[in-house]
Amino acid sequence: MTMNPMHDDDIANVMRALGHPVRLNILRILAAQSAGDCCCTDVTQNLSLAQSTVSQHIKVLLDAGLVERHPKGTRNCYSLRADRLAEFGIACNGLFSGLTTTDLPVKELA
């Protein structure tokens, strides 16, 4: 599988999505599912939040491409997008390793 490099806008979008502790917990809950996916109700049972709040957080993760939705009957189930998480990991590695170099040209902001 070929990884597509993430652009700065994509990296920033994913970082914003990861910028809330509840969303990090949702990713951990999805990662722990042995069946590979779970419904919003399953996630809600692991958090002390209303289902509507959990749904809003899942939407942010969906929009960032970190999770995907699978319809199961009348319910939507969710699973991690391992490809997108791997791309983000590679992008962060490149970003942070680049920050240790002192000779990098700095792009001027308009």
Kinemage of the C-alpha trace (Angstrom):
@kinemage 1
@onewidth
@group {chain A} dominant
@subgroup {mainchain}
@vectorlist {calphas} color= white
{ca met a 1} P 0.000 0.000 0.000
{ca thr a 2} L 1.370 3.405 -1.011
{ca met a 3} L 1.073 6.214 1.508
{ca asn a 4} L 0.068 9.622 0.223
{ca pro a 5} L 1.984 12.446 1.881
{ca met a 6} L -0.251 14.750 3.883
{ca his a 7} L -0.263 18.450 3.127
{ca asp a 8} L -0.027 21.082 5.867
{ca asp a 9} L -3.784 21.760 5.724
{ca asp a 10} L -4.502 18.045 6.226
{ca ile a 11} L -2.069 17.827 9.145
{ca ala a 12} L -3.621 20.889 10.807
{ca asn a 13} L -7.134 19.478 10.293
{ca val a 14} L -6.206 16.181 11.944
{ca met a 15} L -4.455 17.985 14.801
{ca arg a 16} L -7.596 20.048 15.440
{ca ala a 17} L -9.662 16.854 15.499
{ca leu a 18} L -7.250 15.309 18.004
{ca gly a 19} L -7.260 18.467 20.126
{ca his a 20} L -9.976 17.320 22.524
{ca pro a 21} L -9.561 14.615 25.184
{ca val a 22} L -12.980 13.085 24.431
{ca arg a 23} L -12.009 12.509 20.801
{ca leu a 24} L -8.756 10.876 21.877
{ca asn a 25} L -10.783 8.588 24.157
{ca ile a 26} L -13.146 7.750 21.305
{ca leu a 27} L -10.181 6.710 19.157
{ca arg a 28} L -8.905 4.513 22.010
{ca ile a 29} L -12.345 2.918 22.407
{ca leu a 30} L -12.557 2.193 18.676
{ca ala a 31} L -9.015 0.787 18.680
{ca ala a 32} L -9.894 -1.572 21.532
{ca gln a 33} L -12.875 -3.101 19.724
{ca ser a 34} L -12.089 -6.670 18.766
{ca ala a 35} L -14.903 -6.717 16.177
{ca gly a 36} L -13.308 -3.775 14.391
{ca asp a 37} L -16.201 -1.359 14.694
{ca cys a 38} L -18.808 -0.191 17.172
{ca cys a 39} L -21.897 1.980 17.268
{ca cys a 40} L -22.253 5.369 18.908
{ca thr a 41} L -24.180 3.722 21.752
{ca asp a 42} L -21.230 1.406 22.429
{ca val a 43} L -18.888 4.384 22.613
{ca thr a 44} L -21.309 6.321 24.827
{ca gln a 45} L -21.410 3.451 27.337
{ca asn a 46} L -17.668 3.931 27.878
{ca leu a 47} L -17.923 7.692 28.424
{ca ser a 48} L -19.932 9.757 30.891
{ca leu a 49} L -21.427 11.926 28.143
{ca ala a 50} L -24.754 12.213 26.366
{ca gln a 51} L -25.067 10.336 23.088
{ca ser a 52} L -25.604 13.620 21.218
{ca thr a 53} L -22.275 14.916 22.533
{ca val a 54} L -20.488 11.722 21.524
{ca ser a 55} L -22.107 11.933 18.079
{ca gln a 56} L -20.780 15.473 17.629
{ca his a 57} L -17.261 14.352 18.535
{ca ile a 58} L -17.495 11.373 16.169
{ca lys a 59} L -18.552 13.762 13.387
{ca val a 60} L -15.363 15.778 13.892
{ca leu a 61} L -13.315 12.558 13.634
{ca leu a 62} L -15.259 11.561 10.510
{ca asp a 63} L -14.677 14.943 8.893
{ca ala a 64} L -10.944 14.646 9.596
{ca gly a 65} L -10.929 11.209 7.974
{ca leu a 66} L -9.779 9.409 11.122
{ca val a 67} L -12.810 7.125 11.369
{ca glu a 68} L -15.236 5.689 8.856
{ca arg a 69} L -18.931 4.918 9.105
{ca his a 70} L -20.493 1.523 8.323
{ca pro a 71} L -24.292 1.245 8.232
{ca lys a 72} L -25.602 -1.807 10.094
{ca gly a 73} L -29.354 -1.992 9.821
{ca thr a 74} L -30.758 1.161 11.391
{ca arg a 75} L -27.506 2.022 13.166
{ca asn a 76} L -24.217 3.481 12.068
{ca cys a 77} L -21.071 1.812 13.302
{ca tyr a 78} L -17.599 3.313 13.249
{ca ser a 79} L -14.053 2.046 12.890
{ca leu a 80} L -10.602 3.570 12.731
{ca arg a 81} L -9.034 4.440 9.391
{ca ala a 82} L -5.654 2.826 9.911
{ca asp a 83} L -4.366 4.202 6.606
{ca arg a 84} L -5.131 7.796 7.579
{ca leu a 85} L -3.649 7.347 11.060
{ca ala a 86} L -0.476 5.887 9.525
{ca glu a 87} L -0.237 8.816 7.087
{ca phe a 88} L -0.608 11.212 10.004
{ca gly a 89} L 2.089 9.389 11.974
{ca ile a 90} L 4.494 9.644 9.055
{ca ala a 91} L 3.629 13.320 8.553
{ca cys a 92} L 4.229 14.101 12.237
{ca asn a 93} L 7.505 12.226 12.208
{ca gly a 94} L 8.637 14.303 9.240
{ca leu a 95} L 7.311 17.505 10.762
{ca phe a 96} L 8.959 17.043 14.135
{ca ser a 97} L 12.237 15.743 12.749
{ca gly a 98} L 12.310 18.834 10.527
{ca leu a 99} L 11.908 21.064 13.575
{ca thr a 100} L 15.225 19.889 14.968
{ca thr a 101} L 17.121 21.242 11.959
{ca thr a 102} L 18.262 24.824 12.436
{ca asp a 103} L 19.004 25.563 8.762
{ca leu a 104} L 15.413 25.314 7.522
{ca pro a 105} L 14.109 28.248 5.494
{ca val a 106} L 11.051 29.802 7.122
{ca lys a 107} L 8.045 30.513 4.923
{ca glu a 108} L 6.749 34.012 5.438
{ca leu a 109} L 3.098 34.259 6.357
{ca ala a 110} L 1.014 36.611 4.250
